[in-house]
Amino acid sequence: MIMRPLSALLLPLSLAACALTPPPAPPSIDMPAAWSAPTPAGAPVADPWPAFGSPHLAQLIDEALAASPDVGIGAARVRQAEAALRSAGASRYPTVDLDAGTDARRSDGVERRSTRASLGMGVELDLWGRIAAGVSGAEAGLAASRHDLVALRLSLAAGVAGSYVDALALRARLAIARDNLAIAERLLAIVEARYRNGAASALDLARQRATVLARRAAILPLEEQLVQTRSALALLLGRPPQGFALGDEALDTLTVPEVAPGLPAELLLRRPDLAAAEARLAAASADVTAARAALLPALRLTAAGGLASEALLAFTNPSRSASLGAALAQRLFDGGARAAAIDSAEARREEQIARYRQTVLAALKEVEDALGNVALGARQQTAAQAIVAESRRALALAELRYREGADPLSEVLDAQRTLFDAKDQLAGFRRDRLTAAIALSLALGGGWQSPTDPIAHEPAR
């Protein structure tokens, strides 16, 4: 008989010991000391998009950030997290209840009337930190949602910049294709003149006509790609694609910025998705603490006072009452529900640890790949520029020798194809360099820096 009350006393104490065990610290991630790919010199830019030297691009990015439905969804999620934080913080304060009523009853010919009013207040003392853990978890959730919104805005800005560069590159390639058609038509006029004078064969004439037709056919898919890319850019801006125009800016007027990556360890403070993953890990740890604290007894203080009278809608000769109370509640058996809640919270925390590690490793790879693409694009563009210069010189010499009858038309056709391909490749490499710079800017967090107080941070572009 003595063992039963002893067991009832020891069970809450044993549960308290389990609940107060702190969760394990998250594992540290070994960051590399330096990047493997070549790194540009200089300091990281605060805002990379103006560094491309395009006022029109900056206007398009601002327009997209203001009109994007995805940004509106992210902002709504931030407001939801703010409301969740206010709800969690409300548990720290007392609850105040007002109860008032009046009634009239008749029983056995006797009428009874009464009026009452009472005011009660109660508050739960956070002895074990359950409420504080809930508030901390809500704060971390709010920080994660704000970081998500920053990451969304950066991704949208990079998407607008990439689509804009693609559109300008297609327009440049289309201009090159039209120039190539003009060159082919000019050479066709030469062949036709030579054919009329008997200096060129019908085969030469047919081959050059085929070249002109091929150049005209090459223009059609480029025109369609440009229309589709323009439409995709218009959708990012929240505009209808019909009637959307790019403006007069050329691809060559854009500047390829020198984006310095800094040290790999600095990446943890420069990317909002890493900050969001860290905040979610903190929220998961707070959930573990709250779930463990739920095993412990809850202490609630109450106070109440009231008036009562045997009158209808009036307090005549009222009787007064007041009370103070303290209640300690401990659930002794729940079928393992709270233990399962702890296991679930710990599993979610382990998931967030793995996700955080995965996000860090993916970020390191993205920066490394972008650095390699930036260096490769610079070398490719330099080589392509030299090829274009030599191909243009070779075509001029081939045309001259063909006019003089020193070389056959096949030499001119080969020189044409080489120049056409080289000019198109040069435009593609220029586009690749700009795209790699955009990808590097996004991989480095777009100039965003983790605030010292992430809860009070308002996301900005």
ChimeraX attribute file (.defattr): number of C-alpha atoms within 10 A of each C-alpha:
attribute: neighborCount
match mode: 1-to-1
recipient: residues
	/A:1	5
	/A:2	6
	/A:3	8
	/A:4	9
	/A:5	9
	/A:6	10
	/A:7	11
	/A:8	11
	/A:9	11
	/A:10	12
	/A:11	12
	/A:12	17
	/A:13	15
	/A:14	12
	/A:15	17
	/A:16	18
	/A:17	12
	/A:18	14
	/A:19	21
	/A:20	15
	/A:21	11
	/A:22	11
	/A:23	14
	/A:24	8
	/A:25	7
	/A:26	15
	/A:27	9
	/A:28	7
	/A:29	11
	/A:30	7
	/A:31	15
	/A:32	11
	/A:33	9
	/A:34	12
	/A:35	15
	/A:36	11
	/A:37	15
	/A:38	13
	/A:39	18
	/A:40	16
	/A:41	11
	/A:42	11
	/A:43	11
	/A:44	17
	/A:45	19
	/A:46	13
	/A:47	13
	/A:48	23
	/A:49	22
	/A:50	16
	/A:51	17
	/A:52	19
	/A:53	15
	/A:54	15
	/A:55	13
	/A:56	14
	/A:57	21
	/A:58	18
	/A:59	11
	/A:60	20
	/A:61	23
	/A:62	14
	/A:63	17
	/A:64	24
	/A:65	22
	/A:66	14
	/A:67	15
	/A:68	17
	/A:69	14
	/A:70	15
	/A:71	18
	/A:72	14
	/A:73	12
	/A:74	20
	/A:75	18
	/A:76	14
	/A:77	17
	/A:78	21
	/A:79	15
	/A:80	14
	/A:81	21
	/A:82	20
	/A:83	14
	/A:84	18
	/A:85	20
	/A:86	14
	/A:87	14
	/A:88	19
	/A:89	17
	/A:90	13
	/A:91	17
	/A:92	15
	/A:93	11
	/A:94	14
	/A:95	13
	/A:96	13
	/A:97	11
	/A:98	11
	/A:99	10
	/A:100	12
	/A:101	12
	/A:102	16
	/A:103	13
	/A:104	13
	/A:105	10
	/A:106	9
	/A:107	7
	/A:108	5
	/A:109	7
	/A:110	8
	/A:111	9
	/A:112	13
	/A:113	15
	/A:114	18
	/A:115	20
	/A:116	22
	/A:117	16
	/A:118	17
	/A:119	15
	/A:120	17
	/A:121	15
	/A:122	18
	/A:123	17
	/A:124	19
	/A:125	17
	/A:126	16
	/A:127	13
	/A:128	20
	/A:129	17
	/A:130	23
	/A:131	22
	/A:132	19
	/A:133	22
	/A:134	23
	/A:135	25
	/A:136	22
	/A:137	27
	/A:138	27
	/A:139	26
	/A:140	26
	/A:141	25
	/A:142	28
	/A:143	28
	/A:144	28
	/A:145	25
	/A:146	29
	/A:147	28
	/A:148	23
	/A:149	28
	/A:150	26
	/A:151	25
	/A:152	19
	/A:153	24
	/A:154	25
	/A:155	17
	/A:156	21
	/A:157	26
	/A:158	22
	/A:159	19
	/A:160	26
	/A:161	23
	/A:162	20
	/A:163	20
	/A:164	23
	/A:165	23
	/A:166	23
	/A:167	25
	/A:168	25
	/A:169	23
	/A:170	25
	/A:171	21
	/A:172	21
	/A:173	23
	/A:174	21
	/A:175	15
	/A:176	18
	/A:177	23
	/A:178	16
	/A:179	14
	/A:180	24
	/A:181	22
	/A:182	15
	/A:183	16
	/A:184	24
	/A:185	18
	/A:186	12
	/A:187	21
	/A:188	21
	/A:189	15
	/A:190	17
	/A:191	25
	/A:192	20
	/A:193	14
	/A:194	17
	/A:195	16
	/A:196	11
	/A:197	9
	/A:198	10
	/A:199	12
	/A:200	19
	/A:201	14
	/A:202	12
	/A:203	11
	/A:204	19
	/A:205	20
	/A:206	14
	/A:207	16
	/A:208	23
	/A:209	19
	/A:210	14
	/A:211	20
	/A:212	21
	/A:213	14
	/A:214	13
	/A:215	21
	/A:216	16
	/A:217	13
	/A:218	16
	/A:219	18
	/A:220	12
	/A:221	11
	/A:222	18
	/A:223	14
	/A:224	12
	/A:225	16
	/A:226	19
	/A:227	18
	/A:228	14
	/A:229	19
	/A:230	23
	/A:231	21
	/A:232	19
	/A:233	25
	/A:234	23
	/A:235	16
	/A:236	23
	/A:237	22
	/A:238	16
	/A:239	17
	/A:240	13
	/A:241	17
	/A:242	10
	/A:243	9
	/A:244	13
	/A:245	11
	/A:246	16
	/A:247	8
	/A:248	8
	/A:249	13
	/A:250	15
	/A:251	21
	/A:252	13
	/A:253	10
	/A:254	19
	/A:255	15
	/A:256	20
	/A:257	19
	/A:258	20
	/A:259	24
	/A:260	17
	/A:261	25
	/A:262	18
	/A:263	12
	/A:264	17
	/A:265	15
	/A:266	13
	/A:267	21
	/A:268	20
	/A:269	16
	/A:270	21
	/A:271	25
	/A:272	27
	/A:273	23
	/A:274	26
	/A:275	24
	/A:276	25
	/A:277	24
	/A:278	22
	/A:279	25
	/A:280	26
	/A:281	26
	/A:282	23
	/A:283	27
	/A:284	25
	/A:285	28
	/A:286	26
	/A:287	26
	/A:288	28
	/A:289	27
	/A:290	25
	/A:291	24
	/A:292	28
	/A:293	26
	/A:294	23
	/A:295	25
	/A:296	24
	/A:297	19
	/A:298	18
	/A:299	15
	/A:300	15
	/A:301	15
	/A:302	17
	/A:303	15
	/A:304	17
	/A:305	14
	/A:306	18
	/A:307	17
	/A:308	21
	/A:309	19
	/A:310	19
	/A:311	18
	/A:312	16
	/A:313	15
	/A:314	14
	/A:315	16
	/A:316	13
	/A:317	11
	/A:318	15
	/A:319	12
	/A:320	13
	/A:321	11
	/A:322	12
	/A:323	10
	/A:324	12
	/A:325	10
	/A:326	13
	/A:327	12
	/A:328	10
	/A:329	11
	/A:330	13
	/A:331	12
	/A:332	13
	/A:333	9
	/A:334	8
	/A:335	8
	/A:336	9
	/A:337	10
	/A:338	17
	/A:339	15
	/A:340	12
	/A:341	17
	/A:342	22
	/A:343	15
	/A:344	15
	/A:345	21
	/A:346	20
	/A:347	14
	/A:348	19
	/A:349	23
	/A:350	16
	/A:351	14
	/A:352	22
	/A:353	21
	/A:354	16
	/A:355	17
	/A:356	23
	/A:357	18
	/A:358	13
	/A:359	16
	/A:360	20
	/A:361	13
	/A:362	13
	/A:363	21
	/A:364	19
	/A:365	13
	/A:366	17
	/A:367	22
	/A:368	20
	/A:369	17
	/A:370	22
	/A:371	26
	/A:372	17
	/A:373	21
	/A:374	27
	/A:375	17
	/A:376	16
	/A:377	22
	/A:378	17
	/A:379	13
	/A:380	18
	/A:381	20
	/A:382	13
	/A:383	14
	/A:384	21
	/A:385	17
	/A:386	12
	/A:387	19
	/A:388	20
	/A:389	13
	/A:390	14
	/A:391	21
	/A:392	18
	/A:393	13
	/A:394	19
	/A:395	20
	/A:396	14
	/A:397	15
	/A:398	23
	/A:399	21
	/A:400	14
	/A:401	16
	/A:402	19
	/A:403	16
	/A:404	9
	/A:405	13
	/A:406	10
	/A:407	14
	/A:408	15
	/A:409	24
	/A:410	14
	/A:411	16
	/A:412	22
	/A:413	20
	/A:414	14
	/A:415	20
	/A:416	24
	/A:417	15
	/A:418	18
	/A:419	22
	/A:420	21
	/A:421	16
	/A:422	22
	/A:423	22
	/A:424	21
	/A:425	19
	/A:426	21
	/A:427	22
	/A:428	20
	/A:429	22
	/A:430	23
	/A:431	26
	/A:432	22
	/A:433	23
	/A:434	24
	/A:435	23
	/A:436	23
	/A:437	26
	/A:438	27
	/A:439	25
	/A:440	27
	/A:441	26
	/A:442	24
	/A:443	26
	/A:444	31
	/A:445	27
	/A:446	29
	/A:447	19
	/A:448	22
	/A:449	17
	/A:450	16
	/A:451	13
	/A:452	8
	/A:453	8
	/A:454	19
	/A:455	19
	/A:456	12
	/A:457	13
	/A:458	12
	/A:459	16
	/A:460	10
	/A:461	17
